[in-house]
């Protein structure tokens, strides 16, 4: 079939996990650098107000990415499960319906946001100073959302079929293009935030062309018909519903960042002004480096668990879970140490104003002070997705950002101003980590021995 399923069943779990996780983390690192390029260039060549505008635009970008991730995670889970069951027709049908979902959802949503962008930008917390910059940026980046979504979906499909490096290559190509095009349009031609937005959509299209070329082999192997008639023939409402259900927890995780951003933007604008919005924009961008390791390991665990779930190998599933918890903790601590040690230099890439830089450094260190403990929280979410326990996955997904952080932030910001926002981050991290440990302990402890006794005769 041209797909590699031996990687899920042979060798040590740790080695298999790292084979997925290291390319995934490098790919995510490239993505973060990719997303950060716009912020660096507008901060250095336009000013801090432009960073504030990109902070306002962040919820729109994250919302569109969330749709792509919803489809991608749901699709990859079913592709990996069908691969474990040797159900190649199921793989084909899943891929076709994921393409339908991507084209329709992102195309329609982009159009709606463009038509109603004026009230949307205002509701996102834009002041009179930030609004013109945000409008210029958002109006342009909407053009690239369908290409970005298709790139994400195709990358996840190919990863589930054993190509662990495809996302790394596509994102690296896009990131490199983004740097050069940003330099051309922002630094040399002085196109401002419009130039940064143009650079983003061009680099997204370049990544899309690359991954489409690679995806062509999968298309031929599985005999995919992605013409209009082929898409219509394979269309399945029930499968789309299942993809949506499995991927919804990931959507909630991604969209939670957007919801938090909207709430913070409006709270901070009313209590601390534009400077606080600029600060939270920089803090959000830099802190995402922590999630490179957390999401990298967690998402890499998922196809391994999904495959073995389909193959009914419970022993390997639980062993994968334990090894993933170990590695997410190790990698997270390593990145956290680097960020804490070099905070002034890192924040200095974005901000030139001395007082604003000083305040942002302090706020950043408070915000990420205990972030490494959040790794187990994300492991739990992705594990429950992999074994199709969408209820538990959804509960954990909304817990940290929606149930804990937002109420804490509202209370603390109203009591302590901007400092309340910074304090809310470590408090919500601690509470969500403790809750996740409770969930995962119940998952691991009672079930380890029983599946081993049942499966032992089959494995010997």
C-alpha positions, 0 to 999 in steps of 0.5 A: 500500500506504500504506507509504513505500519511496522513503525507502530508495532516494532521496537522500543516504545521510547525510540518509536515515540522519539522518532515521531516526536523529534521531527514534530517538535522541530516542525512545531519550532519552525512553525513558531518561528514562522509565526513569530517572523511577522511580529519581529519585523513589525516590532523592529520596523514599524513599532510596538503599536503594530505588535498590538495590532497583531495581538488583536489579529491573533484570535482570528488566526488561531480560530482558523488554525483551530478548524484545520487542527480539528479536521486534522486530528480527527482525520489522523486518528481514524486513518491510524485506526483504520491502518491498524485494522488494515481497512484501506477503504476506510483510510480512503474515505476518511481522507476524501471527507477531510478535504471536503470539510477543509474546503467548505469550512475554511472557505465559508468562514473566511468570507464571513469574517471578511464581510463583518471584519469591522465589528469583529476587530472592535470586539477583539479589543482594538483601540483607535490606535490599533484598529487601522493596523489590525484591519490591514493585517486581518483583511489580507491573511484571510486569503491564505486560510484555505491553503494553510488548512489543507497543508495542515490536514495533508501533513497530519494524514501523511504522518499517520501513514508513517511519513514523520518528517513531512510537516518539518519539511513543509513548515521549514520551507514556509518559514524560510520563505516568510523571512525573506518575503518579510524582509522584502516587503516590510524592511526594504519596501516599507509596506508596513503590516500589509507587507507582513500579511502578504509575506504570510499568505505567500509563504503559506501557499509555497508550503501548500504547493510542496506538501501537495506535491508529496501528497500526490504519491498517497493519492495515487497509492490509494486511488483517491478521486479528488475531483468534484464528482469523486468528492461528492461520491465519497461524501459521508455525513456520519464520517464527518460527524465522527471526525468532528467529534474526535477532533473537537477537543483539539479545536477547544484547546486551540480556540481556548487561546483565542477566547483567552486572548479576546477576554484579556485584550478587552480587560487589559485595554480597559485597565492598563491600555495599549501597552498591556495588550502589546505585552501580552502579545509578546508574552504569548508569542514567546511562551509558545516555545514551551508548547513546542515540546508539550504538543510535539510529544503529546501529538506524536503519542496519539497515532501510536496509541490509536494504531495499537487501540485499533490493533487491541494491544492495550499493553503497548498503549499504556506503555506509550502513555507512561513513556510520553509522560516521562519525555514531555517532562524532560523536554519541557524542563529543558526549554523552560530553563532556556527561556527563563535564563535568556528572557531579556535577550529573547524579549528584546527581539520584539521591543525597543522601548526600555520601560516596556521591555523591562515590564514585559520581562518580569511579566513573562517570567511570572507567566511561565513560572510553572508551565512545565507541569502542564505537559501531563495535562496535554498528554491526557487530552491526546491520549483520550482522543486516541482511544476515542473517549471524546468526553474525557478529552473534551472535559480536559480541553476546556478545563485549563483555559476556559473553566480555570484561567478566564474566571481567575483572570477576571477576578485578579485583573479587576483586583490587581490590574495587569499583574493579575493577568500574569498571576492567573497563568501559573495558578491555572497551570498548577490547578490543571496539572493536579487535576490531570494527574488525578485523571491519568492515575486512574487511567494507568493504575487500575488497568495495567495488570489486567490487560497484560494477563489477557494479552500475554498468551497472544503475544508469546 
